Amino acid sequence: MRVIDLSFPLHFSFTAMSFTGKYELESQENYEPFLEIIGILNSKTDFKVQTEVHQDGSDFTWTQSIPGWTWSNKFTVGQECELVTMKGSKFKAPVFMEDGKISVQFPQYHFTAEMVNDKLVGKCTTPGDKGVTFTRVSKRI
């Protein structure tokens, strides 16, 4: 048996890109089908959603807004957190991050968000045979 000496210093740093910043909607797919499935098609807007994210380590404040409406959640990755749905209902769920992607199971859909080429990419996936994946890409402003 051959033994390999790995006692020399190995320095690797794996840091997820920070989500902190302000973003504006650039493109989206399956917006209306998603709103219809979760029962808020009447909330459809043509305004460009703005998202503001503050990240301090594992602690996040995530706010989305259009004129006349703001939706915000504060959460800590790795913990169960009290969150609010787009309809305003409160619920508790753990928030995860794996490979730089935030993941939360909302009552009606699964939400993920990640940074891709300095753009915020969020996906909401509804379950079932008629499920849909709503994708929103936002550019940094």
N, CA, C and O atoms as a DFTB+ gen file, in Angstrom:
564 C
 N C O
     1  1       0.841      -1.169       0.000
     2  2       0.000       0.000       0.000
     3  2       0.890       1.238       0.000
     4  3       1.873       1.309       0.738
     5  1       0.540       2.197      -0.824
     6  2       1.294       3.438      -0.926
     7  2       0.572       4.539      -0.168
     8  3      -0.635       4.711      -0.334
     9  1       1.283       5.279       0.651
    10  2       0.715       6.375       1.420
    11  2       1.166       7.686       0.803
    12  3       2.349       7.885       0.531
    13  1       0.221       8.565       0.587
    14  2       0.543       9.877       0.016
    15  2       0.460      10.912       1.124
    16  3      -0.541      10.997       1.835
    17  1       1.508      11.690       1.264
    18  2       1.561      12.728       2.292
    19  2       0.868      13.993       1.777
    20  3       1.353      14.648       0.854
    21  1      -0.258      14.321       2.381
    22  2      -0.988      15.534       2.025
    23  2      -0.888      16.574       3.135
    24  3      -1.810      17.365       3.334
    25  1       0.215      16.573       3.848
    26  2       0.347      17.484       4.978
    27  2       0.727      18.907       4.558
    28  3       0.712      19.818       5.386
    29  1       1.066      19.105       3.289
    30  2       1.380      20.478       2.869
    31  2       0.101      21.306       2.916
    32  3      -0.995      20.755       2.811
    33  1       0.227      22.609       3.070
    34  2      -0.982      23.426       3.231
    35  2      -1.814      23.481       1.946
    36  3      -1.314      23.762       0.857
    37  1      -3.083      23.204       2.127
    38  2      -4.049      23.330       1.034
    39  2      -5.001      24.460       1.396
    40  3      -5.615      24.441       2.463
    41  1      -5.122      25.425       0.529
    42  2      -6.001      26.563       0.803
    43  2      -7.017      26.696      -0.318
    44  3      -6.688      27.072      -1.443
    45  1      -8.238      26.384       0.012
    46  2      -9.320      26.528      -0.932
    47  2     -10.381      27.392      -0.281
    48  3     -10.644      27.274       0.916
    49  1     -10.981      28.251      -1.064
    50  2     -12.061      29.073      -0.548
    51  2     -13.251      28.955      -1.494
    52  3     -13.177      29.324      -2.666
    53  1     -14.331      28.437      -0.963
    54  2     -15.546      28.313      -1.750
    55  2     -16.559      29.291      -1.169
    56  3     -17.196      29.002      -0.157
    57  1     -16.705      30.423      -1.795
    58  2     -17.610      31.449      -1.311
    59  2     -18.712      31.668      -2.331
    60  3     -18.432      31.942      -3.498
    61  1     -19.941      31.554      -1.910
    62  2     -21.066      31.811      -2.808
    63  2     -21.115      33.305      -3.116
    64  3     -20.824      34.145      -2.265
    65  1     -21.488      33.605      -4.340
    66  2     -21.617      34.997      -4.727
    67  2     -22.681      35.666      -3.862
    68  3     -23.734      35.083      -3.603
    69  1     -22.412      36.862      -3.427
    70  2     -23.361      37.589      -2.599
    71  2     -24.593      37.971      -3.408
    72  3     -24.495      38.378      -4.565
    73  1     -25.739      37.834      -2.782
    74  2     -27.001      38.222      -3.403
    75  2     -27.284      39.715      -3.199
    76  3     -28.165      40.267      -3.859
    77  1     -26.558      40.368      -2.306
    78  2     -26.844      41.753      -1.959
    79  2     -26.880      42.648      -3.185
    80  3     -25.971      42.636      -4.015
    81  1     -27.953      43.426      -3.280
    82  2     -28.057      44.382      -4.377
    83  2     -29.493      44.708      -4.711
    84  3     -30.430      44.170      -4.122
    85  1     -29.648      45.612      -5.680
    86  2     -30.962      45.980      -6.214
    87  2     -31.033      45.456      -7.640
    88  3     -30.075      45.548      -8.407
    89  1     -32.194      44.906      -7.974
    90  2     -32.381      44.271      -9.271
    91  2     -33.703      44.720      -9.882
    92  3     -34.651      45.063      -9.175
    93  1     -33.743      44.709     -11.212
    94  2     -34.975      45.042     -11.927
    95  2     -35.266      43.938     -12.933
    96  3     -34.360      43.413     -13.580
    97  1     -36.534      43.597     -13.052
    98  2     -36.963      42.552     -13.962
    99  2     -36.409      42.787     -15.364
   100  3     -36.541      43.874     -15.927
   101  1     -35.786      41.744     -15.917
   102  2     -35.279      41.793     -17.283
   103  2     -36.115      40.898     -18.199
   104  3     -36.454      41.289     -19.316
   105  1     -36.447      39.690     -17.719
   106  2     -37.277      38.783     -18.501
   107  2     -37.962      37.795     -17.561
   108  3     -37.526      37.584     -16.429
   109  1     -39.046      37.195     -18.057
   110  2     -39.740      36.182     -17.267
   111  2     -40.481      35.238     -18.199
   112  3     -40.890      35.607     -19.300
   113  1     -40.642      34.000     -17.723
   114  2     -41.342      32.954     -18.473
   115  2     -42.407      32.340     -17.583
   116  3     -42.184      32.129     -16.391
   117  1     -43.553      32.056     -18.159
   118  2     -44.675      31.395     -17.483
   119  2     -45.260      32.214     -16.339
   120  3     -45.739      31.654     -15.352
   121  1     -45.222      33.528     -16.467
   122  2     -45.742      34.428     -15.435
   123  2     -47.245      34.234     -15.238
   124  3     -47.687      33.956     -14.123
   125  1     -48.033      34.374     -16.298
   126  2     -49.485      34.252     -16.171
   127  2     -49.933      32.850     -15.766
   128  3     -50.787      32.724     -14.889
   129  1     -49.384      31.778     -16.379
   130  2     -49.796      30.435     -15.925
   131  2     -49.512      30.200     -14.441
   132  3     -50.303      29.559     -13.749
   133  1     -48.381      30.720     -13.954
   134  2     -48.039      30.572     -12.540
   135  2     -49.053      31.312     -11.660
   136  3     -49.568      30.749     -10.694
   137  1     -49.335      32.568     -11.997
   138  2     -50.304      33.342     -11.205
   139  2     -51.671      32.663     -11.192
   140  3     -52.356      32.655     -10.170
   141  1     -52.059      32.099     -12.324
   142  2     -53.353      31.420     -12.398
   143  2     -53.383      30.190     -11.490
   144  3     -54.359      29.969     -10.772
   145  1     -52.315      29.392     -11.521
   146  2     -52.270      28.175     -10.702
   147  2     -52.335      28.492      -9.216
   148  3     -52.993      27.775      -8.462
   149  1     -51.655      29.565      -8.777
   150  2     -51.670      29.878      -7.334
   151  2     -52.835      30.796      -6.951
   152  3     -52.966      31.185      -5.790
   153  1     -53.679      31.139      -7.928
   154  2     -54.924      31.852      -7.618
   155  2     -54.818      33.355      -7.487
   156  3     -55.635      33.974      -6.805
   157  1     -53.820      33.960      -8.131
   158  2     -53.716      35.427      -8.041
   159  2     -53.515      36.063      -9.419
   160  3     -52.787      37.046      -9.559
   161  1     -54.167      35.491     -10.430
   162  2     -54.055      36.046     -11.777
   163  2     -54.516      37.503     -11.826
   164  3     -54.019      38.289     -12.632
   165  1     -55.466      37.858     -10.962
   166  2     -55.936      39.250     -10.912
   167  2     -54.853      40.208     -10.405
   168  3     -55.032      41.424     -10.473
   169  1     -53.746      39.687      -9.903
   170  2     -52.630      40.528      -9.432
   171  2     -51.597      40.789     -10.524
   172  3     -50.591      41.454     -10.280
   173  1     -51.839      40.271     -11.722
   174  2     -50.905      40.451     -12.836
   175  2     -50.637      41.941     -13.052
   176  3     -51.546      42.768     -12.999
   177  1     -49.375      42.256     -13.295
   178  2     -48.986      43.645     -13.524
   179  2     -48.001      43.713     -14.677
   180  3     -47.283      42.754     -14.962
   181  1     -47.982      44.854     -15.328
   182  2     -47.004      45.086     -16.389
   183  2     -45.809      45.883     -15.875
   184  3     -44.875      46.154     -16.629
   185  1     -45.834      46.261     -14.589
   186  2     -44.696      46.955     -14.006
   187  2     -43.509      46.025     -13.900
   188  3     -43.674      44.817     -13.734
   189  1     -42.310      46.579     -13.994
   190  2     -41.096      45.791     -13.799
   191  2     -40.845      45.648     -12.304
   192  3     -40.585      46.631     -11.609
   193  1     -40.925      44.431     -11.828
   194  2     -40.711      44.161     -10.413
   195  2     -39.270      44.504     -10.055
   196  3     -38.333      44.147     -10.770
   197  1     -39.114      45.204      -8.932
   198  2     -37.775      45.472      -8.410
   199  2     -37.576      44.608      -7.173
   200  3     -38.467      44.477      -6.334
   201  1     -36.395      44.028      -7.084
   202  2     -36.040      43.168      -5.955
   203  2     -34.828      43.761      -5.271
   204  3     -33.848      44.126      -5.921
   205  1     -34.902      43.855      -3.954
   206  2     -33.751      44.323      -3.171
   207  2     -33.404      43.237      -2.168
   208  3     -34.258      42.762      -1.419
   209  1     -32.139      42.857      -2.168
   210  2     -31.671      41.794      -1.279
   211  2     -30.541      42.336      -0.418
   212  3     -29.586      42.930      -0.920
   213  1     -30.665      42.122       0.879
   214  2     -29.579      42.424       1.819
   215  2     -29.146      41.089       2.413
   216  3     -29.953      40.365       2.997
   217  1     -27.880      40.777       2.258
   218  2     -27.337      39.533       2.790
   219  2     -26.217      39.865       3.754
   220  3     -25.290      40.602       3.418
   221  1     -26.308      39.315       4.956
   222  2     -25.246      39.432       5.949
   223  2     -24.936      38.009       6.409
   224  3     -25.539      37.508       7.358
   225  1     -23.997      37.371       5.732
   226  2     -23.706      35.964       6.019
   227  2     -24.883      35.107       5.628
   228  3     -25.244      35.045       4.453
   229  1     -25.493      34.440       6.601
   230  2     -26.654      33.580       6.354
   231  2     -27.980      34.294       6.538
   232  3     -29.035      33.705       6.303
   233  1     -27.945      35.558       6.955
   234  2     -29.163      36.331       7.192
   235  2     -29.522      37.152       5.957
   236  3     -28.673      37.826       5.375
   237  1     -30.796      37.084       5.567
   238  2     -31.273      37.767       4.376
   239  2     -32.506      38.595       4.663
   240  3     -33.335      38.227       5.495
   241  1     -32.624      39.714       3.970
   242  2     -33.876      40.435       3.826
   243  2     -34.119      40.513       2.329
   244  3     -33.270      40.996       1.580
   245  1     -35.275      40.040       1.895
   246  2     -35.597      39.903       0.479
   247  2     -36.893      40.670       0.234
   248  3     -37.943      40.286       0.750
   249  1     -36.833      41.736      -0.538
   250  2     -37.992      42.588      -0.763
   251  2     -38.254      42.742      -2.252
   252  3     -37.342      43.034      -3.026
   253  1     -39.502      42.544      -2.646
   254  2     -39.914      42.777      -4.023
   255  2     -40.979      43.854      -4.019
   256  3     -41.826      43.901      -3.127
   257  1     -40.931      44.737      -5.039
   258  2     -41.906      45.817      -5.061
   259  2     -42.227      46.270      -6.480
   260  3     -41.430      46.151      -7.409
   261  1     -43.431      46.791      -6.587
   262  2     -43.915      47.525      -7.751
   263  2     -44.664      48.714      -7.161
   264  3     -44.937      48.716      -5.961
   265  1     -45.003      49.709      -7.945
   266  2     -45.769      50.836      -7.373
   267  2     -47.046      50.343      -6.681
   268  3     -47.867      49.659      -7.291
   269  1     -47.201      50.696      -5.412
   270  2     -48.385      50.349      -4.642
   271  2     -48.366      48.996      -3.957
   272  3     -49.343      48.642      -3.297
   273  1     -47.280      48.215      -4.088
   274  2     -47.224      46.896      -3.460
   275  2     -45.790      46.525      -3.118
   276  3     -44.886      46.684      -3.938
   277  1     -45.588      46.028      -1.894
   278  2     -44.273      45.568      -1.455
   279  2     -44.453      44.265      -0.693
   280  3     -45.389      44.117       0.093
   281  1     -43.555      43.328      -0.932
   282  2     -43.588      42.008      -0.293
   283  2     -42.188      41.723       0.217
   284  3     -41.227      41.768      -0.550
   285  1     -42.062      41.425       1.520
   286  2     -40.735      41.268       2.096
   287  2     -40.682      40.069       3.035
   288  3     -41.646      39.763       3.737
   289  1     -39.534      39.398       3.029
   290  2     -39.273      38.296       3.949
   291  2     -37.871      38.429       4.523
   292  3     -36.931      38.803       3.822
   293  1     -37.748      38.120       5.801
   294  2     -36.442      38.031       6.457
   295  2     -36.255      36.574       6.831
   296  3     -37.166      35.937       7.359
   297  1     -35.057      36.043       6.553
   298  2     -34.815      34.645       6.857
   299  2     -33.337      34.394       7.081
   300  3     -32.480      35.191       6.700
   301  1     -33.064      33.259       7.712
   302  2     -31.704      32.802       7.954
   303  2     -31.558      31.425       7.329
   304  3     -32.310      30.504       7.645
   305  1     -30.587      31.295       6.444
   306  2     -30.325      30.020       5.790
   307  2     -29.958      28.983       6.854
   308  3     -29.172      29.253       7.762
   309  1     -30.542      27.800       6.721
   310  2     -30.263      26.718       7.658
   311  2     -31.207      26.681       8.841
   312  3     -31.050      25.845       9.731
   313  1     -32.194      27.582       8.867
   314  2     -33.144      27.619       9.978
   315  2     -34.574      27.631       9.460
   316  3     -34.839      28.040       8.330
   317  1     -35.493      27.174      10.311
   318  2     -36.902      27.327       9.989
   319  2     -37.256      28.789      10.263
   320  3     -36.909      29.336      11.310
   321  1     -37.942      29.407       9.321
   322  2     -38.246      30.830       9.428
   323  2     -39.726      31.067       9.175
   324  3     -40.377      30.306       8.460
   325  1     -40.247      32.133       9.772
   326  2     -41.614      32.547       9.469
   327  2     -41.550      33.446       8.246
   328  3     -40.864      34.468       8.246
   329  1     -42.272      33.053       7.205
   330  2     -42.262      33.762       5.935
   331  2     -43.678      34.170       5.572
   332  3     -44.643      33.748       6.210
   333  1     -43.792      35.000       4.535
   334  2     -45.085      35.482       4.065
   335  2     -45.207      35.177       2.576
   336  3     -44.271      35.409       1.811
   337  1     -46.368      34.654       2.168
   338  2     -46.613      34.370       0.758
   339  2     -46.983      35.659       0.019
   340  3     -47.184      36.707       0.632
   341  1     -47.068      35.558      -1.303
   342  2     -47.489      36.707      -2.114
   343  2     -48.905      37.144      -1.767
   344  3     -49.271      38.299      -1.984
   345  1     -49.707      36.219      -1.227
   346  2     -51.082      36.533      -0.831
   347  2     -51.143      37.155       0.561
   348  3     -52.199      37.624       0.985
   349  1     -50.008      37.163       1.278
   350  2     -49.981      37.744       2.615
   351  2     -50.146      36.738       3.741
   352  3     -50.183      37.130       4.907
   353  1     -50.245      35.450       3.425
   354  2     -50.386      34.417       4.454
   355  2     -49.027      34.076       5.050
   356  3     -48.033      33.955       4.332
   357  1     -48.996      33.920       6.380
   358  2     -47.759      33.546       7.061
   359  2     -47.653      32.026       7.129
   360  3     -48.656      31.325       7.260
   361  1     -46.412      31.528       7.037
   362  2     -46.145      30.103       7.169
   363  2     -44.708      29.933       7.652
   364  3     -43.913      30.872       7.604
   365  1     -44.385      28.735       8.115
   366  2     -43.015      28.433       8.556
   367  2     -42.417      27.376       7.652
   368  3     -43.077      26.408       7.273
   369  1     -41.140      27.583       7.309
   370  2     -40.433      26.621       6.470
   371  2     -38.937      26.799       6.671
   372  3     -38.471      27.904       6.950
   373  1     -38.180      25.707       6.530
   374  2     -36.721      25.848       6.555
   375  2     -36.227      26.452       5.245
   376  3     -36.805      26.224       4.182
   377  1     -35.161      27.218       5.341
   378  2     -34.531      27.819       4.166
   379  2     -33.175      27.147       3.995
   380  3     -32.395      27.048       4.942
   381  1     -32.905      26.692       2.789
   382  2     -31.663      25.988       2.501
   383  2     -30.846      26.753       1.466
   384  3     -31.382      27.547       0.693
   385  1     -29.536      26.498       1.467
   386  2     -28.679      26.964       0.391
   387  2     -27.733      25.824       0.043
   388  3     -27.028      25.287       0.897
   389  1     -27.743      25.476      -1.229
   390  2     -26.855      24.431      -1.708
   391  2     -26.260      24.873      -3.030
   392  3     -26.982      25.260      -3.949
   393  1     -24.944      24.814      -3.122
   394  2     -24.230      25.242      -4.327
   395  2     -24.602      26.668      -4.724
   396  3     -24.728      26.971      -5.911
   397  1     -24.777      27.540      -3.736
   398  2     -25.071      28.945      -4.009
   399  2     -26.510      29.235      -4.379
   400  3     -26.829      30.357      -4.773
   401  1     -27.394      28.242      -4.260
   402  2     -28.796      28.407      -4.639
   403  2     -29.674      28.344      -3.392
   404  3     -29.638      27.366      -2.646
   405  1     -30.468      29.403      -3.173
   406  2     -31.427      29.432      -2.069
   407  2     -32.622      28.574      -2.454
   408  3     -33.042      28.565      -3.611
   409  1     -33.168      27.852      -1.475
   410  2     -34.294      26.952      -1.731
   411  2     -35.274      27.006      -0.566
   412  3     -34.895      26.835       0.593
   413  1     -36.564      27.252      -0.901
   414  2     -37.615      27.313       0.124
   415  2     -38.883      26.674      -0.441
   416  3     -39.264      26.934      -1.582
   417  1     -39.527      25.842       0.365
   418  2     -40.806      25.268      -0.028
   419  2     -41.928      26.165       0.485
   420  3     -42.226      26.170       1.679
   421  1     -42.547      26.920      -0.414
   422  2     -43.727      27.721      -0.077
   423  2     -44.944      26.791      -0.116
   424  3     -44.849      25.692      -0.664
   425  1     -46.080      27.201       0.449
   426  2     -47.255      26.314       0.468
   427  2     -47.710      25.839      -0.914
   428  3     -48.152      24.697      -1.043
   429  1     -47.618      26.677      -1.947
   430  2     -48.129      26.304      -3.263
   431  2     -47.055      26.070      -4.322
   432  3     -47.368      25.685      -5.448
   433  1     -45.797      26.298      -3.970
   434  2     -44.725      26.149      -4.953
   435  2     -43.376      26.047      -4.259
   436  3     -43.240      26.370      -3.078
   437  1     -42.380      25.591      -5.014
   438  2     -41.014      25.531      -4.519
   439  2     -40.239      26.682      -5.139
   440  3     -40.244      26.844      -6.360
   441  1     -39.571      27.486      -4.313
   442  2     -38.837      28.669      -4.765
   443  2     -37.335      28.415      -4.697
   444  3     -36.830      27.899      -3.700
   445  1     -36.628      28.778      -5.758
   446  2     -35.171      28.789      -5.734
   447  2     -34.686      30.106      -6.300
   448  3     -35.368      30.733      -7.112
   449  1     -33.516      30.522      -5.875
   450  2     -32.894      31.738      -6.407
   451  2     -31.394      31.537      -6.420
   452  3     -30.819      30.941      -5.509
   453  1     -30.772      32.047      -7.474
   454  2     -29.323      31.966      -7.582
   455  2     -28.821      33.124      -8.424
   456  3     -29.576      33.758      -9.162
   457  1     -27.529      33.382      -8.295
   458  2     -26.867      34.391      -9.113
   459  2     -26.251      33.684     -10.315
   460  3     -25.495      32.724     -10.161
   461  1     -26.581      34.167     -11.517
   462  2     -26.030      33.613     -12.748
   463  2     -25.528      34.787     -13.591
   464  3     -26.317      35.607     -14.060
   465  1     -24.221      34.858     -13.776
   466  2     -23.622      35.957     -14.555
   467  2     -24.072      37.327     -14.051
   468  3     -24.442      38.193     -14.844
   469  1     -24.041      37.521     -12.737
   470  2     -24.418      38.765     -12.057
   471  2     -25.893      39.124     -12.230
   472  3     -26.274      40.283     -12.062
   473  1     -26.718      38.140     -12.561
   474  2     -28.164      38.336     -12.636
   475  2     -28.824      37.444     -11.605
   476  3     -28.366      36.334     -11.338
   477  1     -29.908      37.943     -11.028
   478  2     -30.678      37.192     -10.050
   479  2     -31.716      36.359     -10.810
   480  3     -32.574      36.904     -11.505
   481  1     -31.628      35.048     -10.670
   482  2     -32.544      34.143     -11.363
   483  2     -33.382      33.429     -10.312
   484  3     -32.870      32.640      -9.518
   485  1     -34.678      33.721     -10.322
   486  2     -35.603      33.087      -9.396
   487  2     -36.542      32.166     -10.139
   488  3     -36.984      32.470     -11.247
   489  1     -36.846      31.025      -9.514
   490  2     -37.771      30.064     -10.119
   491  2     -38.784      29.625      -9.077
   492  3     -38.438      29.327      -7.934
   493  1     -40.045      29.592      -9.497
   494  2     -41.125      29.086      -8.669
   495  2     -41.746      27.925      -9.426
   496  3     -42.240      28.104     -10.539
   497  1     -41.726      26.730      -8.831
   498  2     -42.220      25.533      -9.502
   499  2     -43.403      24.977      -8.731
   500  3     -43.292      24.652      -7.549
   501  1     -44.547      24.871      -9.419
   502  2     -45.733      24.292      -8.799
   503  2     -45.729      22.786      -9.046
   504  3     -45.207      22.333     -10.066
   505  1     -46.302      22.002      -8.132
   506  2     -46.253      20.547      -8.257
   507  2     -47.340      19.995      -9.186
   508  3     -48.251      20.712      -9.600
   509  1     -47.220      18.727      -9.495
   510  2     -48.274      18.010     -10.194
   511  2     -48.114      17.955     -11.697
   512  3     -47.211      18.550     -12.285
   513  1     -49.046      17.202     -12.301
   514  2     -49.031      17.022     -13.756
   515  2     -49.204      18.338     -14.504
   516  3     -48.662      18.512     -15.595
   517  1     -49.948      19.252     -13.928
   518  2     -50.174      20.545     -14.571
   519  2     -49.284      21.626     -13.972
   520  3     -49.557      22.819     -14.107
   521  1     -48.217      21.192     -13.310
   522  2     -47.286      22.132     -12.691
   523  2     -46.585      22.984     -13.736
   524  3     -46.480      22.614     -14.906
   525  1     -46.115      24.115     -13.287
   526  2     -45.438      25.056     -14.172
   527  2     -44.238      25.630     -13.430
   528  3     -44.250      25.748     -12.205
   529  1     -43.205      25.983     -14.183
   530  2     -42.053      26.666     -13.600
   531  2     -42.021      28.098     -14.120
   532  3     -41.836      28.348     -15.311
   533  1     -42.205      29.019     -13.196
   534  2     -42.145      30.449     -13.487
   535  2     -40.705      30.887     -13.235
   536  3     -40.179      30.710     -12.137
   537  1     -40.074      31.456     -14.255
   538  2     -38.694      31.905     -14.140
   539  2     -38.640      33.411     -14.321
   540  3     -39.202      33.960     -15.269
   541  1     -37.958      34.065     -13.401
   542  2     -37.779      35.523     -13.466
   543  2     -36.285      35.823     -13.425
   544  3     -35.586      35.389     -12.511
   545  1     -35.796      36.569     -14.418
   546  2     -34.411      36.989     -14.482
   547  2     -34.360      38.497     -14.264
   548  3     -35.031      39.256     -14.964
   549  1     -33.560      38.928     -13.286
   550  2     -33.465      40.347     -12.956
   551  2     -32.029      40.807     -13.064
   552  3     -31.106      40.117     -12.631
   553  1     -31.850      41.978     -13.644
   554  2     -30.501      42.556     -13.794
   555  2     -30.218      43.491     -12.631
   556  3     -31.124      44.102     -12.065
   557  1     -28.957      43.587     -12.292
   558  2     -28.517      44.466     -11.209
   559  2     -28.653      45.922     -11.673
   560  3     -28.293      46.267     -12.798
   561  1     -29.184      46.769     -10.775
   562  2     -29.309      48.198     -11.102
   563  2     -28.559      49.037     -10.102
   564  3     -28.548      50.263     -10.211
